Amino acid sequence: MPNSESLSVSVVVEKEKIDHPWQEFRWQAIGLLPQVITEVNWREIARDEKWIQFQSQTVPIQLFRSDTEAYIDNLNNKEPVVYVIMSENDQPEGDVPLDIHMVTASPYEAQDYLDSGEDIVDTITMSEEIRAWIEKFVNENHSQEKFKKRKNDRVNPEDHKFGQEPIFVTRKRREWSGNGDG
């Protein structure tokens, strides 16, 4: 049984003009497209006077057996989502304005990127096809860990631990002689 599966998608990203004193526009992931075009690298797909929509490069959504609990948490939400992690490209090559780091179904993984504050983390409502694919993966790979109650160690206070003498042994006090011998 493989440890992971992946599904290729393209992210639909919108560049919207905004009224903000420090920022002229904002980037937002607004949808996912199944991978239909093999070598897409930021193709404009729609335009209005206030926004432009692009189809990004192909990126995989990867599922890992070790993350099934996170996928279950996501699927149990009222509206399951897919997380898109991206950042503005400081030195754009050609017409690539953003770096799409990953697309994930794990809220735990997305939280790690939110904590850094350096990336844009957007959510997209999960399509029925992606939801069915994730549910199938979870059903085939999730195993509930059995709860193991931890047993207390029986400690004997008379035992020597860490190079110390037992707590209940009285130490001989040296008589202070006053002559500096200790």
Secondary structure, 3 states (H helix, E strand, C coil): CCCEEEEEEEEEEEEEECCCCCCCEEEEEEEEEECCCCCCCCEEEEECCCEEEEEEEEEEEEEEHHHHHHHHHHHCCCCCEEEEEEEECCCCCCCCCEEEEEEECCHHHHHHHHHHCCCEEEEEECCHHHHHHHHHHHHHHCCCCCCCCCCCCCCCCCCCCCCCCCCCCCCCCCCCCCCCCC
